[in-house]
């Protein structure tokens, strides 16, 4: 009997799909075109992997307000924040001492997520992994339609008082310096003065994750959603932290809303499909995982293969593995997948 290949965590390099994501920010921020450049890994002898890269913004043809800095955040697949750093245009982010495994690298502007990239760091030999990010400001992006488009409305930017603006800036600086308790105190000071600041609630949730306080993070994200029911970032993070706590039933509602608000968000589809999969509702999981795979979350093919294999539908599992390998040819366990494909194609 052919079993499903186990998840692999011992690659010695980063692999990513070199693709463009056209992401539109309206009103307060002009549209951005993000290009994640191919990653490069070089051996090292330290304790833990290093992930770094340059952040470059081309804005010579753009007009209007442009962000002065970007938050680069590294998450585990379970939604825990591993590290974060604020980077100016032309600057470099660097995360040291990272354990081998799979991660999500995100870019945020004013607490709103605008891009996400899946990263795989090897579990064996430690490596220096370079992943550059290029951004292009575009004065008018209305003329084209992107295959993967994510809209962040101007409504997602909270207009706080000058005093709270100052506190919010100090809180972000404290968090960037890994002074998380200080960041929490400053954010709570903001919320004592204005409990409707949904961005501050969301930032508080992320800071609690940095402190590995998932329960507190969940409450903060939930409050952000209460104050702003259409705040897709908070909905996604609320769903993510509930999945990390194995609260799959409770994750369904916020993730469903996140998908409705951002139908092109691969991560929302993936997490919603995973939740249904864990709840043994495979028929519902299939649609969301399939959509996640179409939108670039190629690991969804592996989850679909696991589902089909468990159901005895090995022909469909083979198809999912083949589709995954087409898009991730450097997958560390490629040989195991190929063995599964060969063995089960013979019985079809």
Secondary structure, DSSP 8 states (H G I E B T S, - for coil): -----------SS------EEEEEE-TTS-EEEEEE---EEEE--SSSEEEEEEEEEE-TT--S---SEEEEEEEETTS-EEEEEEEETT-EEEEEEE-SEEEEEEEEETTEEEEEEEEEE-SSS-EEEE--EEEEEES--TT---SSEEEE-GGGS----HHHHHHHHHHHHHHHTT-HHHHHHHHHHHHHH-TT-HHHHHHHHHHHHHTT-HHHHHHHHHHHHHH-TT-HHHHHHHHHHHHHTT-HHHHHHHHHHHHHH-TT-HHHHHHHHHHHHHTT-HHHHHHHHHHHHHTT-TTHHHHHHHHHHHTT-HHHHHHHHHHHHHH-TT-TTHHHHHHHHHHHHTT-
